């Protein structure tokens, strides 16, 4: 424990686990990362407890004194690049490859945390292609796929704008569902689509919480019942918000143009 203070060990370990959790990683992966980093930096014993909203780490020093720290998780997104970078750093710390010092580790974690997201223009284009190919996969023709591309791209622009207001996931999902159904019904009214169901489903696929559901199931399988249940409820709340928003948009258009 002489190389680094106990407070620095806890700060670096919790920061690594929080980065995993904030960027879409599983609960068990965040816990393993916290414990692995703490041990590699000199902690005698380490235990981590992680839920989707908090990271708690408890470590013991050479005097068998227990130290506990907690970090609240308020933002959650999906960025597999950051997860891979944190995993790589934790393995380097364990193996002591390239003689990574604690100070270097802290700087690298800060660099990973501040790593810029993908360019908004790229996200918009990829969202459009996602809707396009999903539409074709669900049986739409090429022309309907083009309509799906346009609506999917517009949806991503709206999501980027909504992200600046830091709305909770349910409200954001309701607004997304309303936007998608409104545009699809508008395209149907003006004759761009023969049926809005296929394109609407295709566009919705980019906001369906598929990864959250998979992570919830993996957490439940690994024995993290509390975290898995919380993730599953959160994912179904998002799905419910999308359904409510989409149904509202359809009802409004059916009443207006009936």
Backbone as CSV, one residue per row, in Angstrom:
resi,resn,N_x,N_y,N_z,CA_x,CA_y,CA_z,C_x,C_y,C_z
1,UNK,0.822,-1.204,0.000,0.000,0.000,0.000,0.858,1.256,0.000
2,UNK,2.158,1.052,-0.099,3.050,2.207,0.012,3.106,3.018,-1.270
3,UNK,2.816,2.363,-2.407,2.944,3.064,-3.680,1.870,4.136,-3.852
4,UNK,0.727,3.911,-3.288,-0.408,4.791,-3.527,-1.287,4.820,-2.288
5,UNK,-1.889,5.957,-2.006,-2.726,6.078,-0.825,-4.035,5.318,-0.999
6,UNK,-4.657,4.989,0.126,-5.909,4.242,0.094,-7.002,5.020,-0.615
7,UNK,-6.995,6.341,-0.449,-8.012,7.171,-1.103,-7.847,7.156,-2.614
8,UNK,-6.606,7.161,-3.080,-6.361,7.110,-4.524,-6.779,5.757,-5.099
9,UNK,-6.529,4.685,-4.350,-6.944,3.359,-4.811,-8.457,3.318,-5.004
10,UNK,-9.172,3.832,-4.008,-10.627,3.811,-4.085,-11.143,4.699,-5.214
11,UNK,-10.512,5.854,-5.381,-10.959,6.780,-6.422,-10.765,6.176,-7.805
12,UNK,-9.603,5.583,-8.055,-9.315,4.986,-9.364,-10.219,3.783,-9.608
13,UNK,-10.398,2.930,-8.597,-11.202,1.714,-8.758,-12.664,2.046,-9.031
14,UNK,-13.226,2.975,-8.257,-14.630,3.349,-8.458,-14.816,4.049,-9.797
15,UNK,-13.843,4.857,-10.188,-13.952,5.555,-11.471,-13.989,4.550,-12.626
16,UNK,-13.170,3.498,-12.523,-13.157,2.471,-13.570,-14.482,1.733,-13.625
17,UNK,-15.018,1.343,-12.459,-16.299,0.649,-12.440,-17.439,1.526,-12.926
18,UNK,-17.411,2.804,-12.542,-18.470,3.725,-12.969,-18.464,3.912,-14.483
19,UNK,-17.279,3.972,-15.081,-17.198,4.118,-16.533,-17.815,2.911,-17.239
20,UNK,-17.571,1.720,-16.703,-18.177,0.517,-17.277,-19.693,0.614,-17.221
21,UNK,-20.206,1.002,-16.052,-21.647,1.039,-15.840,-22.307,2.142,-16.663
22,UNK,-21.690,3.304,-16.728,-22.276,4.449,-17.438,-22.343,4.239,-18.943
23,UNK,-21.509,3.342,-19.453,-21.447,3.154,-20.899,-22.066,1.843,-21.376
24,UNK,-22.932,1.256,-20.527,-23.713,0.109,-20.977,-23.172,-1.234,-20.577
25,UNK,-22.149,-1.284,-19.705,-21.582,-2.552,-19.285,-22.455,-3.274,-18.273
26,UNK,-22.238,-4.575,-18.128,-23.005,-5.377,-17.188,-22.576,-5.088,-15.756
27,UNK,-23.450,-5.417,-14.811,-23.175,-5.185,-13.399,-21.969,-5.993,-12.942
28,UNK,-21.936,-7.282,-13.314,-20.824,-8.112,-12.858,-19.495,-7.639,-13.424
29,UNK,-19.515,-7.085,-14.634,-18.281,-6.577,-15.228,-17.778,-5.353,-14.458
30,UNK,-18.707,-4.476,-14.054,-18.315,-3.306,-13.269,-17.745,-3.728,-11.912
31,UNK,-18.380,-4.721,-11.272,-17.879,-5.194,-9.984,-16.509,-5.822,-10.121
32,UNK,-16.334,-6.670,-11.132,-15.037,-7.313,-11.345,-13.953,-6.285,-11.633
33,UNK,-14.293,-5.250,-12.389,-13.310,-4.217,-12.722,-12.881,-3.463,-11.468
34,UNK,-13.846,-3.090,-10.628,-13.511,-2.395,-9.373,-12.569,-3.228,-8.520
35,UNK,-12.904,-4.495,-8.328,-12.105,-5.367,-7.471,-10.726,-5.627,-8.077
36,UNK,-10.694,-5.864,-9.389,-9.424,-6.155,-10.055,-8.471,-4.972,-9.970
37,UNK,-8.985,-3.783,-10.221,-8.130,-2.586,-10.166,-7.655,-2.326,-8.747
38,UNK,-8.544,-2.490,-7.769,-8.160,-2.259,-6.376,-7.047,-3.211,-5.941
39,UNK,-7.181,-4.484,-6.281,-6.146,-5.449,-5.918,-4.827,-5.137,-6.607
40,UNK,-4.910,-4.754,-7.877,-3.681,-4.486,-8.628,-2.931,-3.275,-8.091
41,UNK,-3.665,-2.355,-7.441,-3.033,-1.150,-6.899,-2.562,-1.318,-5.454
42,UNK,-2.850,-2.476,-4.838,-2.306,-2.729,-3.511,-3.307,-2.979,-2.415
43,UNK,-4.595,-3.024,-2.699,-5.587,-3.296,-1.665,-5.452,-4.738,-1.184
44,UNK,-5.518,-4.946,0.127,-5.402,-6.294,0.675,-6.654,-7.102,0.368
45,UNK,-7.802,-6.492,0.540,-9.074,-7.145,0.249,-10.010,-6.104,-0.343
46,UNK,-10.863,-6.529,-1.249,-11.768,-5.583,-1.910,-13.088,-6.267,-2.234
47,UNK,-14.180,-5.516,-2.034,-15.515,-6.012,-2.361,-16.285,-4.865,-3.001
48,UNK,-17.014,-5.181,-4.062,-17.793,-4.161,-4.771,-19.249,-4.579,-4.834
49,UNK,-20.115,-3.606,-4.697,-21.558,-3.821,-4.860,-22.058,-2.780,-5.845
50,UNK,-22.630,-3.257,-6.933,-23.031,-2.372,-8.032,-24.488,-2.609,-8.387
51,UNK,-25.224,-1.532,-8.545,-26.559,-1.571,-9.126,-26.552,-0.590,-10.305
52,UNK,-27.602,-0.530,-11.099,-27.594,0.410,-12.232,-27.458,1.871,-11.837
53,UNK,-27.641,2.204,-10.552,-27.587,3.609,-10.148,-26.507,3.925,-9.127
54,UNK,-25.732,2.954,-8.680,-24.721,3.239,-7.660,-23.584,2.218,-7.726
55,UNK,-22.378,2.689,-7.393,-21.203,1.821,-7.262,-20.665,1.992,-5.846
56,UNK,-20.596,0.898,-5.104,-20.084,0.919,-3.737,-18.868,0.008,-3.672
57,UNK,-17.780,0.519,-3.137,-16.538,-0.241,-3.035,-16.038,-0.200,-1.595
58,UNK,-15.663,-1.364,-1.080,-15.107,-1.468,0.265,-13.786,-2.213,0.177
59,UNK,-12.709,-1.626,0.682,-11.395,-2.258,0.632,-10.741,-2.208,2.011
60,UNK,-9.859,-3.160,2.238,-9.126,-3.229,3.502,-7.653,-2.978,3.249
61,UNK,-7.005,-2.259,4.181,-5.578,-1.984,4.051,-4.771,-2.999,4.849
62,UNK,-3.456,-2.768,4.939,-2.582,-3.731,5.628,-2.847,-3.792,7.128
63,UNK,-3.525,-2.810,7.674,-3.880,-2.809,9.098,-5.273,-3.385,9.341
64,UNK,-5.859,-3.968,8.295,-7.192,-4.566,8.365,-8.269,-3.530,8.686
65,UNK,-8.021,-2.296,8.283,-9.001,-1.223,8.433,-9.822,-1.146,7.151
66,UNK,-11.127,-1.149,7.312,-12.025,-1.154,6.146,-12.356,0.283,5.731
67,UNK,-12.283,0.543,4.451,-12.606,1.855,3.887,-13.685,1.658,2.822
68,UNK,-14.707,2.486,2.866,-15.826,2.350,1.936,-16.095,3.669,1.229
69,UNK,-16.389,3.575,-0.057,-16.721,4.761,-0.834,-17.857,4.422,-1.798
70,UNK,-18.608,5.435,-2.188,-19.768,5.232,-3.051,-19.815,6.305,-4.121
71,UNK,-20.288,5.931,-5.306,-20.487,6.903,-6.376,-21.859,6.689,-7.009
72,UNK,-22.616,7.750,-7.123,-23.956,7.701,-7.718,-23.840,7.770,-9.227
73,UNK,-24.602,6.923,-9.920,-24.620,6.901,-11.378,-25.898,7.584,-11.849
74,UNK,-25.740,8.687,-12.543,-26.904,9.463,-12.996,-27.098,9.428,-14.509
75,UNK,-26.070,9.050,-15.236,-26.183,8.993,-16.703,-25.814,7.596,-17.182
76,UNK,-26.612,7.085,-18.125,-26.326,5.769,-18.694,-26.522,5.845,-20.200
77,UNK,-25.537,5.366,-20.923,-25.600,5.355,-22.381,-24.960,4.063,-22.864
78,UNK,-24.702,3.971,-24.147,-24.041,2.793,-24.708,-22.828,3.255,-25.498
79,UNK,-21.652,2.865,-25.040,-20.411,3.184,-25.742,-19.444,2.022,-25.506
80,UNK,-19.463,1.058,-26.425,-18.647,-0.140,-26.264,-17.158,0.161,-26.352
81,UNK,-16.802,1.238,-27.037,-15.388,1.612,-27.139,-14.818,1.947,-25.774
82,UNK,-15.553,2.723,-24.979,-15.076,3.090,-23.647,-14.983,1.866,-22.743
83,UNK,-15.940,0.947,-22.853,-15.891,-0.275,-22.059,-14.645,-1.083,-22.400
84,UNK,-14.360,-1.205,-23.697,-13.172,-1.949,-24.124,-11.892,-1.287,-23.615
85,UNK,-11.842,0.043,-23.626,-10.653,0.752,-23.165,-10.440,0.566,-21.664
86,UNK,-11.517,0.606,-20.887,-11.396,0.390,-19.436,-10.980,-1.049,-19.152
87,UNK,-11.549,-2.010,-19.875,-11.150,-3.409,-19.705,-9.673,-3.597,-19.998
88,UNK,-9.205,-2.979,-21.071,-7.792,-3.089,-21.438,-6.900,-2.477,-20.358
89,UNK,-7.311,-1.337,-19.818,-6.519,-0.683,-18.773,-6.469,-1.540,-17.513
90,UNK,-7.598,-2.142,-17.124,-7.606,-2.966,-15.917,-6.703,-4.184,-16.077
91,UNK,-6.676,-4.772,-17.267,-5.791,-5.912,-17.494,-4.325,-5.491,-17.471
92,UNK,-4.039,-4.325,-17.993,-2.663,-3.817,-17.941,-2.223,-3.574,-16.504
93,UNK,-3.133,-3.091,-15.674,-2.793,-2.863,-14.270,-2.526,-4.183,-13.549
94,UNK,-3.336,-5.197,-13.849,-3.145,-6.499,-13.213,-1.833,-7.124,-13.651
95,UNK,-1.549,-7.079,-14.957,-0.329,-7.686,-15.490,0.885,-6.786,-15.356
96,UNK,0.637,-5.512,-15.009,1.711,-4.517,-14.920,2.475,-4.405,-16.231
97,UNK,1.734,-4.541,-17.336,2.357,-4.354,-18.640,2.678,-2.887,-18.844
98,UNK,3.767,-2.622,-19.498,4.233,-1.270,-19.795,4.403,-0.436,-18.508
99,UNK,4.408,-1.169,-17.341,4.631,-0.511,-16.058,3.687,0.687,-15.855
100,UNK,2.428,0.420,-16.023,1.439,1.472,-15.849,1.377,1.888,-14.382
101,UNK,1.664,3.133,-14.094,1.647,3.630,-12.719,0.227,4.052,-12.344
102,UNK,-0.072,4.148,-11.043,-1.393,4.628,-10.631,-1.721,6.011,-11.191
103,UNK,-0.713,6.884,-11.242,-0.942,8.228,-11.780,-1.307,8.159,-13.263
104,UNK,-0.620,7.277,-13.988,-0.937,7.102,-15.400,-2.339,6.512,-15.568
105,UNK,-2.678,5.581,-14.680,-4.004,4.966,-14.751,-5.100,6.005,-14.554
106,UNK,-4.905,6.897,-13.592,-5.906,7.929,-13.340,-6.027,8.872,-14.526
107,UNK,-4.897,9.221,-15.135,-4.941,10.099,-16.313,-5.633,9.400,-17.483
108,UNK,-5.356,8.096,-17.636,-5.985,7.356,-18.726,-7.493,7.244,-18.526
109,UNK,-7.936,7.042,-17.280,-9.362,6.980,-17.005,-10.043,8.321,-17.309
110,UNK,-9.370,9.405,-16.948,-9.918,10.730,-17.262,-10.001,10.932,-18.773
111,UNK,-8.978,10.438,-19.479,-8.970,10.569,-20.938,-10.093,9.746,-21.568
112,UNK,-10.312,8.529,-21.031,-11.398,7.688,-21.539,-12.747,8.345,-21.276
113,UNK,-12.904,8.898,-20.065,-14.162,9.548,-19.697,-14.474,10.734,-20.601
114,UNK,-13.432,11.470,-20.997,-13.622,12.665,-21.806,-13.550,12.389,-23.300
115,UNK,-13.373,11.118,-23.652,-13.286,10.753,-25.067,-14.564,11.178,-25.780
116,UNK,-14.456,11.915,-26.866,-15.662,12.414,-27.549,-16.502,11.291,-28.128
117,UNK,-17.796,11.522,-28.134,-18.709,10.553,-28.723,-18.589,10.617,-30.249
118,UNK,-19.316,9.735,-30.918,-19.327,9.766,-32.379,-19.939,11.078,-32.863
119,UNK,-19.522,11.510,-34.017,-20.040,12.756,-34.572,-21.544,12.644,-34.806
120,UNK,-22.290,13.705,-34.478,-23.751,13.671,-34.679,-24.149,13.335,-36.113
121,UNK,-23.396,13.840,-37.080,-23.727,13.561,-38.483,-23.624,12.070,-38.785
122,UNK,-22.606,11.418,-38.210,-22.446,9.976,-38.418,-23.586,9.204,-37.758
123,UNK,-23.982,9.618,-36.564,-25.092,8.964,-35.869,-26.384,9.085,-36.665
124,UNK,-26.613,10.254,-37.242,-27.836,10.471,-38.025,-27.855,9.566,-39.247
125,UNK,-26.744,9.494,-39.954,-26.674,8.657,-41.166,-26.856,7.183,-40.808
126,UNK,-26.167,6.714,-39.761,-26.263,5.310,-39.372,-27.665,4.964,-38.868
127,UNK,-28.318,5.912,-38.195,-29.698,5.682,-37.767,-30.615,5.512,-38.971
128,UNK,-30.385,6.319,-39.996,-31.171,6.187,-41.218,-30.973,4.837,-41.879
129,UNK,-29.721,4.390,-41.978,-29.443,3.077,-42.567,-30.036,1.951,-41.723
130,UNK,-30.010,2.128,-40.394,-30.613,1.119,-39.520,-32.092,0.944,-39.841
131,UNK,-32.826,2.051,-39.922,-34.253,1.975,-40.248,-34.473,1.408,-41.653
132,UNK,-33.607,1.784,-42.591,-33.724,1.312,-43.971,-33.610,-0.207,-44.048
133,UNK,-32.578,-0.756,-43.435,-32.355,-2.200,-43.534,-33.351,-2.988,-42.687
134,UNK,-33.769,-2.436,-41.557,-34.809,-3.111,-40.785,-36.108,-3.161,-41.578
135,UNK,-36.407,-2.076,-42.282,-37.620,-2.049,-43.090,-37.580,-3.137,-44.176
136,UNK,-36.447,-3.259,-44.836,-36.308,-4.315,-45.850,-36.415,-5.699,-45.216
137,UNK,-35.837,-5.864,-44.039,-35.871,-7.154,-43.354,-37.298,-7.525,-42.947
138,UNK,-38.107,-6.515,-42.619,-39.485,-6.770,-42.212,-40.443,-6.892,-43.395
139,UNK,-39.912,-6.822,-44.618,-40.753,-7.062,-45.781,-41.151,-5.836,-46.568
140,UNK,-40.622,-4.674,-46.240,-40.951,-3.466,-46.987,-40.223,-3.466,-48.331
141,UNK,-40.733,-2.692,-49.273,-40.031,-2.567,-50.547,-38.960,-1.467,-50.445
142,UNK,-38.230,-1.300,-51.521,-37.109,-0.344,-51.494,-37.588,1.077,-51.237
143,UNK,-38.713,1.433,-51.855,-39.239,2.798,-51.698,-39.624,3.063,-50.240
144,UNK,-40.273,2.089,-49.618,-40.630,2.229,-48.207,-39.384,2.275,-47.328
145,UNK,-38.350,1.553,-47.752,-37.091,1.612,-47.015,-36.485,3.012,-47.040
146,UNK,-36.615,3.693,-48.165,-36.112,5.069,-48.266,-36.877,5.988,-47.312
147,UNK,-38.190,5.796,-47.241,-38.992,6.580,-46.299,-38.541,6.289,-44.870
148,UNK,-38.272,5.014,-44.586,-37.774,4.649,-43.265,-36.434,5.291,-42.966
149,UNK,-35.579,5.372,-43.979,-34.272,6.027,-43.809,-34.449,7.488,-43.385
150,UNK,-35.346,8.180,-44.067,-35.567,9.604,-43.766,-36.132,9.786,-42.354
151,UNK,-37.136,8.978,-42.003,-37.749,9.104,-40.672,-36.755,8.706,-39.592
152,UNK,-35.974,7.648,-39.838,-34.972,7.220,-38.865,-33.912,8.280,-38.627
153,UNK,-33.496,8.956,-39.696,-32.509,10.026,-39.552,-33.089,11.199,-38.772
154,UNK,-34.348,11.551,-39.081,-34.999,12.633,-38.335,-35.142,12.277,-36.857
155,UNK,-35.442,11.017,-36.568,-35.581,10.585,-35.176,-34.274,10.769,-34.416
156,UNK,-33.165,10.425,-35.050,-31.879,10.571,-34.368,-31.570,12.037,-34.097
157,UNK,-31.942,12.924,-35.019,-31.760,14.362,-34.780,-32.563,14.798,-33.555
158,UNK,-33.804,14.318,-33.470,-34.652,14.656,-32.326,-34.047,14.117,-31.029
159,UNK,-33.532,12.880,-31.052,-32.932,12.287,-29.856,-31.695,13.061,-29.410
160,UNK,-30.917,13.536,-30.367,-29.737,14.339,-30.022,-30.160,15.638,-29.358
161,UNK,-31.211,16.250,-29.880,-31.713,17.500,-29.288,-32.317,17.253,-27.907
162,UNK,-33.065,16.150,-27.756,-33.661,15.831,-26.463,-32.594,15.524,-25.415
163,UNK,-31.464,14.980,-25.870,-30.384,14.655,-24.939,-29.842,15.869,-24.213
164,UNK,-29.972,17.041,-24.814,-29.484,18.263,-24.180,-30.359,18.684,-23.001
165,UNK,-31.604,18.215,-22.972,-32.510,18.569,-21.879,-32.449,17.576,-20.720
166,UNK,-31.701,16.473,-20.916,-31.514,15.463,-19.862,-32.846,14.981,-19.296
167,UNK,-33.768,14.631,-20.197,-35.050,14.072,-19.774,-34.862,12.639,-19.300
168,UNK,-35.766,12.179,-18.432,-35.662,10.780,-18.005,-36.052,9.864,-19.159
169,UNK,-35.674,8.596,-19.048,-35.808,7.668,-20.171,-37.266,7.446,-20.575
170,UNK,-38.196,7.474,-19.624,-39.601,7.217,-19.963,-40.177,8.365,-20.801
171,UNK,-39.949,9.602,-20.356,-40.464,10.757,-21.105,-39.838,10.810,-22.491
172,UNK,-38.528,10.557,-22.553,-37.848,10.553,-23.849,-38.419,9.483,-24.770
173,UNK,-38.763,8.323,-24.207,-39.330,7.236,-25.007,-40.716,7.588,-25.512
174,UNK,-41.540,8.219,-24.658,-42.881,8.632,-25.074,-42.794,9.621,-26.233
175,UNK,-41.902,10.611,-26.103,-41.757,11.604,-27.162,-41.238,10.972,-28.450
176,UNK,-40.316,10.004,-28.318,-39.790,9.320,-29.498,-40.892,8.543,-30.205
177,UNK,-41.705,7.816,-29.424,-42.802,7.055,-30.019,-43.802,7.959,-30.723
178,UNK,-44.121,9.099,-30.094,-45.043,10.049,-30.713,-44.473,10.594,-32.015
179,UNK,-43.192,10.917,-32.020,-42.550,11.485,-33.212,-42.559,10.470,-34.355
180,UNK,-42.208,9.226,-34.038,-42.144,8.199,-35.077,-43.525,7.953,-35.680
181,UNK,-44.519,7.732,-34.815,-45.864,7.442,-35.331,-46.432,8.625,-36.097
182,UNK,-46.149,9.842,-35.645,-46.658,11.031,-36.339,-46.070,11.138,-37.743
183,UNK,-44.749,10.940,-37.868,-44.130,11.027,-39.190,-44.599,9.899,-40.105
184,UNK,-44.728,8.691,-39.561,-45.178,7.565,-40.389,-46.618,7.768,-40.852
185,UNK,-47.482,8.257,-39.952,-48.860,8.511,-40.340,-48.944,9.667,-41.340
186,UNK,-48.069,10.667,-41.175,-48.030,11.772,-42.143,-47.639,11.264,-43.525
187,UNK,-46.610,10.380,-43.546,-46.188,9.795,-44.822,-47.303,8.969,-45.435
188,UNK,-48.104,8.301,-44.597,-49.226,7.511,-45.094,-50.314,8.412,-45.680
189,UNK,-50.618,9.514,-45.006,-51.657,10.437,-45.469,-51.301,11.055,-46.813
190,UNK,-50.004,11.396,-46.985,-49.572,12.037,-48.232,-49.217,11.027,-49.322
191,UNK,-49.448,9.765,-49.079,-49.284,8.762,-50.116,-47.886,8.230,-50.294
192,UNK,-46.981,8.541,-49.369,-45.619,8.007,-49.476,-45.538,6.549,-49.017
193,UNK,-46.513,6.113,-48.243,-46.557,4.737,-47.749,-47.945,4.167,-47.984
194,UNK,-47.994,2.859,-48.259,-49.268,2.168,-48.345,-49.712,1.675,-46.976
195,UNK,-48.748,1.372,-46.132,-49.017,0.962,-44.755,-47.875,1.474,-43.887
196,UNK,-48.222,2.041,-42.730,-47.199,2.648,-41.878,-46.606,1.669,-40.868
197,UNK,-47.196,0.489,-40.725,-46.804,-0.428,-39.656,-45.361,-0.899,-39.817
198,UNK,-45.001,-1.326,-41.032,-43.665,-1.884,-41.250,-42.587,-0.837,-41.027
199,UNK,-42.759,0.336,-41.593,-41.761,1.397,-41.444,-41.701,1.875,-39.998
200,UNK,-42.860,1.994,-39.354,-42.881,2.423,-37.956,-42.106,1.440,-37.076
201,UNK,-42.316,0.152,-37.296,-41.599,-0.871,-36.530,-40.103,-0.802,-36.791
202,UNK,-39.735,-0.586,-38.055,-38.328,-0.516,-38.415,-37.628,0.660,-37.739
203,UNK,-38.296,1.813,-37.710,-37.695,2.995,-37.086,-37.618,2.822,-35.567
204,UNK,-38.649,2.198,-34.999,-38.665,1.975,-33.551,-37.521,1.088,-33.084
205,UNK,-36.997,0.253,-33.965,-35.952,-0.692,-33.574,-34.704,-0.001,-33.056
206,UNK,-34.437,1.205,-33.515,-33.212,1.875,-33.065,-33.331,2.431,-31.651
207,UNK,-34.537,2.501,-31.104,-34.708,2.983,-29.729,-35.243,1.892,-28.801
208,UNK,-35.491,0.703,-29.313,-35.889,-0.421,-28.457,-34.704,-0.799,-27.567
209,UNK,-34.912,-0.941,-26.253,-33.794,-1.192,-25.333,-33.314,-2.640,-25.361
210,UNK,-32.863,-3.090,-26.516,-32.435,-4.479,-26.651,-31.219,-4.817,-25.807
211,UNK,-30.221,-3.930,-25.803,-29.009,-4.192,-25.031,-29.296,-4.194,-23.541
212,UNK,-30.184,-3.312,-23.099,-30.538,-3.265,-21.675,-31.198,-4.570,-21.246
213,UNK,-32.055,-5.123,-22.092,-32.721,-6.382,-21.768,-31.714,-7.525,-21.714
214,UNK,-30.793,-7.558,-22.674,-29.756,-8.601,-22.682,-28.889,-8.509,-21.432
215,UNK,-28.468,-7.288,-21.064,-27.660,-7.113,-19.863,-28.424,-7.525,-18.609
216,UNK,-29.730,-7.219,-18.575,-30.542,-7.611,-17.423,-30.587,-9.123,-17.282
217,UNK,-30.764,-9.820,-18.394,-30.803,-11.282,-18.347,-29.449,-11.846,-17.931
218,UNK,-28.364,-11.265,-18.434,-27.027,-11.725,-18.056,-26.770,-11.488,-16.572
219,UNK,-27.239,-10.348,-16.043,-27.088,-10.088,-14.610,-27.878,-11.097,-13.787
220,UNK,-29.091,-11.408,-14.219,-29.901,-12.387,-13.492,-29.257,-13.760,-13.518
221,UNK,-28.713,-14.141,-14.664,-28.062,-15.446,-14.781,-26.831,-15.519,-13.892
222,UNK,-26.086,-14.407,-13.798,-24.859,-14.396,-12.990,-25.134,-14.257,-11.492
223,UNK,-26.421,-14.106,-11.115,-26.773,-14.051,-9.704,-26.999,-12.665,-9.153
224,UNK,-26.842,-11.629,-9.973,-27.091,-10.251,-9.522,-28.582,-9.952,-9.661
225,UNK,-29.364,-10.477,-8.733,-30.821,-10.416,-8.852,-31.348,-8.995,-8.758
226,UNK,-30.814,-8.198,-7.818,-31.303,-6.829,-7.657,-31.002,-5.986,-8.888
227,UNK,-29.740,-6.035,-9.345,-29.349,-5.244,-10.510,-30.074,-5.722,-11.763
228,UNK,-30.194,-7.043,-11.931,-30.870,-7.578,-13.102,-32.332,-7.186,-13.152
229,UNK,-32.991,-7.261,-11.999,-34.405,-6.869,-11.938,-34.577,-5.380,-12.223
230,UNK,-33.686,-4.561,-11.654,-33.774,-3.111,-11.879,-33.574,-2.781,-13.356
231,UNK,-32.601,-3.426,-13.992,-32.363,-3.194,-15.422,-33.573,-3.635,-16.243
232,UNK,-34.154,-4.771,-15.870,-35.286,-5.295,-16.628,-36.488,-4.355,-16.518
233,UNK,-36.745,-3.850,-15.323,-37.845,-2.906,-15.137,-37.598,-1.624,-15.937
234,UNK,-36.357,-1.149,-15.902,-36.019,0.064,-16.650,-36.223,-0.143,-18.152
235,UNK,-35.798,-1.308,-18.652,-35.960,-1.595,-20.079,-37.432,-1.673,-20.470
236,UNK,-38.248,-2.298,-19.630,-39.673,-2.407,-19.942,-40.383,-1.067,-19.805
237,UNK,-39.898,-0.203,-18.924,-40.462,1.145,-18.840,-40.193,1.921,-20.128
238,UNK,-38.986,1.753,-20.678,-38.663,2.399,-21.954,-39.557,1.845,-23.061
239,UNK,-39.706,0.526,-23.085,-40.561,-0.094,-24.102,-42.012,0.372,-23.949
240,UNK,-42.473,0.503,-22.693,-43.837,0.984,-22.456,-43.992,2.424,-22.926
241,UNK,-42.971,3.249,-22.693,-43.011,4.632,-23.154,-43.099,4.721,-24.669
242,UNK,-42.345,3.884,-25.360,-42.412,3.862,-26.824,-43.804,3.453,-27.302
243,UNK,-44.390,2.467,-26.626,-45.722,2.004,-27.019,-46.773,3.085,-26.791
244,UNK,-46.703,3.743,-25.632,-47.666,4.798,-25.319,-47.554,5.941,-26.324
245,UNK,-46.320,6.361,-26.603,-46.109,7.455,-27.549,-46.578,7.108,-28.945
246,UNK,-46.249,5.895,-29.399,-46.658,5.476,-30.747,-48.177,5.378,-30.847
247,UNK,-48.823,4.821,-29.821,-50.284,4.699,-29.833,-50.946,6.071,-29.820
248,UNK,-50.386,7.002,-29.051,-50.953,8.344,-28.988,-50.907,9.024,-30.352
249,UNK,-49.756,8.908,-31.034,-49.641,9.518,-32.356,-50.621,8.936,-33.354
250,UNK,-50.795,7.616,-33.311,-51.729,6.966,-34.233,-53.164,7.403,-33.954
251,UNK,-53.530,7.477,-32.670,-54.885,7.881,-32.306,-55.179,9.315,-32.740
252,UNK,-54.208,10.196,-32.548,-54.397,11.598,-32.944,-54.630,11.694,-34.434
253,UNK,-53.812,11.028,-35.228,-53.952,11.100,-36.692,-55.231,10.420,-37.168
254,UNK,-55.629,9.316,-36.527,-56.843,8.637,-36.956,-58.082,9.485,-36.690
255,UNK,-58.023,10.287,-35.607,-59.170,11.169,-35.302,-59.183,12.417,-36.186
256,UNK,-57.997,12.929,-36.478,-57.913,14.151,-37.276,-58.310,13.882,-38.725
257,UNK,-57.852,12.744,-39.291,-58.064,12.477,-40.706,-59.171,11.451,-40.954
258,UNK,-59.929,11.130,-39.925,-61.032,10.186,-40.129,-62.215,10.845,-40.830
